[in-house]
Amino acid sequence: MTVQTALQQGLRLLDEGAVAAPRLTAEVLLCRALGCARPHLYSHPEQELSEAAWLHYGRYLHQRLEGKPTQYITKRQEFYGREFRVSPDVLIPRPETEHVVEAAIGLWKGSGRIVDVGCGSGAIAVTLSLELGAETWATDISPAALAVALENTQRLGARVRFAACDL
């Protein structure tokens, strides 16, 4: 099975399953299975998929058709130009949440602390820490969510302190 054929089959399945943005979803899932970037799909359409890649792609398509969000399948979501790890332990950062970051940047006076309450993946706290260099705290009631946020903080090189608490 070639990359082009796999992509066409995935597109057809997702389209028939009424999945939103079927082409983009098929591309993202195939890239995850192959461990490549999207341009690779179109620059190497004749590449044969390994059996492992084909099995992974099939599993990802099945999960998406069952309703699992693409971001939970790929375990990542872009936010404010950075790639964040996500899991079912956190909400998926939404593009419109970037407006919260922009508003906070606009309100920043250069001193004080930032606290992200209910931080989930840490997308807001990490982004504000990196953009402003501000002392940043992030809280969540979920230890699993805090683990995801800590991983994102470390991987992206942010300076965020964490507190597990119920606010």
C-alpha positions in Angstrom: 0.0 0.0 0.0 1.4 3.4 -1.0 1.1 6.7 0.9 -1.2 8.0 -1.8 -3.5 5.0 -1.7 -3.6 5.0 2.1 -4.4 8.7 2.1 -7.2 8.2 -0.4 -8.7 5.3 1.6 -8.5 7.2 4.9 -10.1 10.3 3.3 -13.0 8.1 1.9 -13.6 6.4 5.3 -13.6 9.7 7.2 -15.8 11.4 4.7 -18.3 8.5 4.8 -18.1 8.7 8.6 -19.0 12.4 8.5 -15.8 13.3 10.3 -15.1 17.1 10.1 -12.2 18.1 7.9 -11.6 14.5 6.5 -8.6 15.4 4.3 -6.7 17.2 7.1 -7.6 14.4 9.6 -6.4 11.7 7.2 -3.2 13.6 6.6 -2.5 14.2 10.3 -3.2 10.6 11.2 -1.1 9.2 8.4 1.7 11.4 9.4 1.5 10.2 12.9 1.6 6.6 11.7 4.6 7.3 9.4 6.4 9.7 11.8 6.7 12.4 9.2 5.5 15.9 8.4 2.6 16.6 6.0 4.7 17.7 3.0 6.3 14.2 3.0 2.9 12.7 2.0 2.9 14.7 -1.2 6.5 14.6 -2.0 6.6 10.7 -1.6 3.2 9.5 -2.7 4.7 6.3 -4.0 6.4 5.3 -0.7 5.2 1.9 0.5 3.8 1.8 4.0 5.4 -0.7 6.4 3.0 -3.2 7.9 3.4 -1.4 11.3 2.6 2.0 9.8 -0.5 0.5 8.0 -1.7 -1.1 11.3 -1.2 2.1 13.2 -3.0 4.2 10.6 -5.9 1.8 10.6 -6.1 1.9 14.3 -6.0 5.7 14.3 -8.7 5.9 11.7 -10.9 3.5 13.7 -10.4 5.6 16.8 -11.3 8.8 15.0 -14.4 7.2 13.5 -15.4 6.1 17.0 -15.3 9.8 18.0 -11.9 10.1 19.7 -10.5 13.6 19.0 -7.6 13.7 16.6 -5.5 15.5 19.2 -5.9 12.7 21.7 -4.8 10.2 19.0 -1.7 12.2 18.0 -1.1 13.3 21.6 -0.4 16.9 20.5 -2.0 20.2 19.7 -0.5 23.4 18.4 -1.1 26.5 20.5 0.4 30.0 20.0 3.0 28.6 17.6 4.1 25.9 19.9 3.4 22.1 20.1 1.8 20.9 23.3 1.4 17.4 24.5 -2.2 16.5 25.3 -4.0 13.5 26.7 -7.5 12.7 27.8 -6.4 14.0 31.2 -6.6 17.6 29.9 -8.9 19.6 27.7 -7.5 20.2 24.2 -6.3 23.9 23.9 -8.6 25.7 21.6 -7.5 28.3 19.0 -9.9 30.9 20.5 -8.1 30.5 23.9 -5.1 32.2 22.2 -7.2 35.4 22.6 -6.9 35.0 26.4 -3.1 34.9 26.0 -3.2 38.0 23.7 -5.4 39.9 26.2 -3.1 39.0 29.1 -0.1 40.1 27.2 -1.9 43.4 26.5 -2.7 43.9 30.1 0.8 43.0 31.4 2.5 45.8 33.2 5.9 44.2 33.6 5.7 43.1 37.2 3.6 40.8 39.4 2.7 37.2 39.1 0.5 35.3 36.7 -1.6 32.4 37.9 -3.3 30.0 35.6 -6.1 28.3 37.5 -7.2 25.0 36.1 -4.2 24.9 33.9 -4.8 21.5 32.2 -2.0 21.1 29.6 -0.4 24.3 30.8 -0.8 26.0 27.4 -1.7 29.4 28.8 0.8 29.3 31.7 3.7 28.1 29.5 2.9 30.6 26.7 2.7 33.5 29.1 5.9 32.5 30.8 7.8 32.2 27.5 6.3 35.4 26.0 6.6 37.6 29.0 9.2 36.1 31.2 6.8 36.6 34.1 6.8 34.7 37.3 4.1 32.1 36.4 2.2 29.7 38.6 -0.2 27.0 37.3 -2.8 25.1 39.4 -5.0 22.2 38.8 -7.0 19.8 41.0 -5.9 16.9 38.8 -2.4 15.4 39.4 -2.6 13.8 35.9 -3.2 17.2 34.3 -0.4 18.7 36.3 1.9 15.9 35.0 1.0 16.8 31.4 1.6 20.5 32.1 4.9 19.8 33.8 6.0 17.8 30.7 5.0 20.7 28.4 6.8 23.2 30.6 10.1 21.2 30.6 10.0 20.3 26.9 9.3 23.9 25.9 11.8 25.4 28.4 9.3 27.5 30.3 9.6 28.5 34.0 6.3 27.7 35.6 5.7 26.6 39.2 2.8 24.3 40.0 0.4 23.7 42.8 -2.1 20.9 43.1 -5.2 22.4 44.7 -8.9 22.9 44.5 -9.7 26.5 43.9 
